Amino acid sequence: MMTAAIPAIDDRPPLPGDLAMWFFILAELTVFAALFLAFAYARLWHTAEFAAGQTLIDRGAGAINTVLLITSSAFVVQAVACIRADDRPGCGRWLLAAIATGLGFVVFKSAGFAQAFAAGVSLDGGVFPMFYLLLTGFHFLHVLLGLVILAAVWVKNRAGAYSAAGHTGVETGASYWHMVDLVWIVLFPLVYVLR
């Protein structure tokens, strides 16, 4: 019987990016997980209110936002691949594409907030509206921070700060952006789709 050798700890590839960012990502994911659990628990006790509240938010816009964030993450993957291949201009172009699709998310989500507010969604409007605004608003702030990070990485890349030999900053920004995308991939079906 053949057994696969377990790689030694030193043989495993390191986490991409800065370790401090990974601690921050873990903390953020923990907060979102707690919020998701609270949302699910509240839904058990307020099923009718949650069902009625979901009719006030636009699933189509949420789906477009999902496509925008997934596309943006794919662009970030390409940016990392380019810098690992020492293609700084390619990295910059992919970062700009990621920023553009991230900004598309901001535009569509802002329109979604405006539509929800016009339909009467507010923090004091009940349990579902409170959770909707808390979860999507908190995520929206993370998207804005992610866009600032990606823009800072783009500026540093343009200044020649990254190469195939040293690109931790690109990987760090990419790691954060993927966390933002991952949270939305859970948030979208939980808040917009599941009944």
N, C-alpha and C positions, 0 to 999 in steps of 0.2 A: 504494500500500500504506500503510495507516494503522498507526502505531505508538503505543502507549500511552506517555504521558509518565511518566517515573520521578519520583516525588515527591522533592523536596529533603529532606535530613535534617531540617530544621526543620519540615517539613510533616507529618511522621509523628507519630502520637499517642504520647505518652510511655507508658512502662510504668506500669501502675497500682500505686500504693503507693510505698513507700520503696525507693530503689535499693539500700541496704544489705541489705534483705530479699532482693532478687533475687540478690545475691552469695551470701548464706547459702543460698538455695534451690538455686542452681547447685552449691554445694559439697556440699549434702546429696544432690542427684541424682547427682552424681559418685560419692559413696560408695555409694549404693544400686546404681548401675550396675556398679561393681566387684564388689559382693557378688552381684549377679545373674549376672554372668559367671563368678565363682568357683563359684556353685551349678551353672550349666549345665555347666561343665567337670567338676566332681566327679560330676555325674550320668552323664557319658559313661563314667567309670571304675567307677562303682558302681551300674549300672542296676538290678540285682536288689534291692539294699538300698534304693534310693530307691523302687522300686515297693512293696516290703514296708512301708516307713515311711509311705507315703502312705495305706495302709489304716488306720493308727492315728489319723489326723486326720479330723475331720468336715467333709466338703465342704459339707454343707447349712448348717452354721453359718458357714462361709466365704462361701457365697453370700448368706446373710442379712446378713453384715457388709458385703459389696459393695453391696447395695441400701441399707443404712443410710448408708454413706459417700457414695454417689452422690446420695442424697436430701439429705443434709446439705450437700453442695456446691451442689445446686440451691437450697437455702434461703439459702445465703450469697450466691449470685448475686442473689436477690431482695432481700436486705438491702442490697447495693451499689446496686441499681437504685432502691430506696426513698430512700437517702440522697442519691443524685444528683438525685432529684426533690424533695429537701428534706422528705422524709417521715421524720422522726426516729422517731416511734412505730412506723411500719411497719418501719423498719430494726431496731428493738429486738425486735419480735415475730419477725421472720425469723431474727435472731441467736439468740434463745432456742430456736426450732425447730431450728436447726442444732446448737446445743449439746445439746439433748435427743437428737437422733438420733446425735450423736457419743458421748454417754454410753451410748446403746443399743449402739453398737459396743463400747465398753469392757466392758459387761456380757457380751455374747455372746463376745467374745474372751477374757475372763477365764474364762468357763465352758469355752471351747475349750482353754485352757491346762490347766485342772483335769482335763478329760477326757483330754488327751494325757499329762499326768503320771501319771494313774491307769492308763493303758495302757502305761506304762513308758518314755515318751519322756523322755530326760534328755540333758544336755550330753555326758556320757561314754558315751552309748548307741550311738554310731556316727556316720557322716558325715551321713546324712540328718537325724537328730534334732538334731545340732549346728547344721546349716544352718537347719532349721525354727525352732528357738528363737532363733537369732541374727537371722534375717530378720524373723520376726514379732514378736519381742521389741523389736528396734530400731524397727520401725515403730510398735509399741504406744506406746513412749516418745514418738514424734513425735505420735501422736494426743493423748496427754495434754498435751504442750506446746501443741499446736494448740487444745485446749479451754481452756487457761489464757489463750491469746492472745485467743480469741473472747470469753471471759468478760470480759477486761480491756477489749476494744473495746465490749462491751455496757455495762459500767459507765460508760465515758467517754461513750458515746452518750447514756445516761440522764442524765448530768450536763450534757448540752448541748454537748459538745466538737466535734460534727460537724454539718455542714450541706452544702447543695449546693455552696457555695463552698469548703469545706474539709473533705475527708473522706479524706485520705491514710491515716489510721489504719485506717479500715474496709477500704480496698482492700489495705493491707498485710496485715492479718489474713486477708482473703479469699485473697490470693495464697498465703500459707503453707498455708492449709487445702486449697486446690486441689492443692498439691504433695503433701500427705499422701494425698489421694484418688487422685491419679495413680499414686503409688508402689503403693498397694494394688491398683489396676486391673492393674498388671503382676505384682505379687506373687501375687495370688490364683490366676490360671491357672498361673503358673510352679510354685508350690509345691503347690497343691491339686489341679489338674486334669490338666495335661499328664503323660502316662505315657511 
